[in-house]
Amino acid sequence: MNATAPWWAAPAFALAGVLLSQMWNLLAARARRRAERATRLDPEKIHYYREFVHACWRLLDLVVWPPSRTEPPAPTSPLTDDIHQLHMDITFSAPTRVTVTAEEVTTAAVALATTIDHIRDTMSRPTGGTLTSPTAEQYATARHHLTETLDIFIRAARRDIGITATHLPVTDRI
């Protein structure tokens, strides 16, 4: 018995080979574009994440009343403006889980700045720079809320850029 392939087998296998190689090339190009995009965006995202955290730290380091009675208190608005600007930059370059936490941090930062401004507007500068009990409690609560949300943001940002090493929470350092 003489076994031969059907007349359509050779063209069908050739067509299947062409289709498979084209599909393979498309998938490889897609993976390459994703890798290039991730490589291109990571330094930008890292910059935004780092600057956002630094801006929040500057707000956390801001004292309600400077130690010198002649020195005027530093305004909060430039710091919150920086935080808002960096939040917008993050919104355009980061995934949803990071932008949601950045929004929470921004809200907490504005709340802390509002608390500082409220204390400055409603209270005269205390002797020695210490705050009274209710205002000190408001201030401490606002600072704590900002540090907690900042910890959540840092974890989300680190996860986004692929850092798997352990992170010492900000709340442990304050």
Protein Blocks (a to p, Z undefined) as FASTA:
>chain_A
ZZdddfklmmmmmmmmmmmmmmmmmmmmmmmmmmmmmmmmmmmmmmmmmmmmmmmmmmmm
pcfbafblkbccddfklmmmmmmmmmmmmmmmpcfklmmmmmmmmmmmmmmmmmmmmmmm
mpccdehhiacfklmmmmmmmmmmmmmmmmmmmmmmmmmnopabdcddfklmZZ
